[in-house]
Amino acid sequence: MTSPAPTTPRPEPPVAPDLDDCCRSGCVPCVFDLYEDALARYEAALAAWEAAQAPPN
């Protein structure tokens, strides 16, 4: 018996900025700061999604 398809899609990781995306003028927030924030949100969302996909014990 196969498990049913997930009802929510797997979260997609954020796209990392290129080195040239940073203007190097000390912007706050920098594109790399924004990426780090997005990456943290993605990792939390992925962990929650994986927990929801786990079969019940």
Secondary structure, DSSP 8 states (H G I E B T S, - for coil): ------SS----------GGG--SS--SS-HHHHHHHHHHHHHHHHHHHHHHHS---
